[in-house]
Amino acid sequence: MTDDRRRALDAFLASMEATCEVIEEPWGTFVRSAEFHRLHMANFLWLRELPPGDLDGALRRMDEVFEPFGIRDRPVYVEDTDLSKRLESDFLQRGYRSKPEHAMFARQPHQAVLQAAIVRQL
């Protein structure tokens, strides 16, 4: 990532702290908002590198961070384009789809998750 992009990302994350919770991990940054749990721009993982446990470790941690808030849309932005390309098939196998204009992977939640979310809303 270029220095300019890094500064822009840091400024964006700092601004998100005013309305969202920013959770730093050594390998990535989670942004979540209980108030705006249906907006993907308020709830995402910025993945800098793979954690121990590889992609599955990152996705397990994402479940831990997002599930208590009922966050169904779980985009992952991959900082490194080479890493993004290497992980594309792994994401696809796990039900994510690639959004190359953002180097983003977004998952459609399973039907069981949707039903559980509906039950929680009633």
Buried (B, 14 or more C-beta within 10 A) or exposed (E): EEEEEEEEBEEEBEEBEEEBBEEEBEBBBBBBBEEBBEEBEBBBBBBBEBBEEEBEBBBEBBEEBBEEBBBBBBBBBBBBEEBBEEBBEBBEEEEBEBEEEEBBBBBEBEEEBEEBBEEEEE
